Amino acid sequence: MPSGMEHDITAMERAFQLAKSGTYTSIPAIKEQLKGEGFSVTQITGKTLTKQLNMLIAAAHELGAQILN
């Protein structure tokens, strides 16, 4: 997948994409991927954002588990 920087999206938008992908199991893993794609992770903080990302991560993994069963 091309880096998010090629699509003129923000780090926050990319974080949501990654959380929904089902590939990442934690916010630190998402932050590492963002850094690897050239994004700054300084704004990927706060209770509300953390809660939203964790919910998306859990939902993506639940969906993946349902598909496998």
Residue pairs with C-beta under 8 A, 6 or more apart in sequence:
3 37
3 38
4 11
4 13
4 14
4 17
4 34
4 37
4 39
5 37
5 38
5 39
9 17
11 34
11 39
11 40
11 41
11 43
11 44
12 43
12 44
12 49
14 34
14 37
14 39
15 30
15 31
15 34
15 44
15 49
15 53
16 52
16 53
16 56
18 24
18 30
18 33
18 34
19 30
19 53
19 56
19 57
19 60
20 56
20 59
20 60
21 60
22 60
22 61
22 63
22 64
24 30
24 33
24 57
25 57
25 61
26 57
27 44
27 50
27 53
27 54
27 57
30 44
30 53
30 57
31 41
31 44
34 41
34 44
35 41
44 53
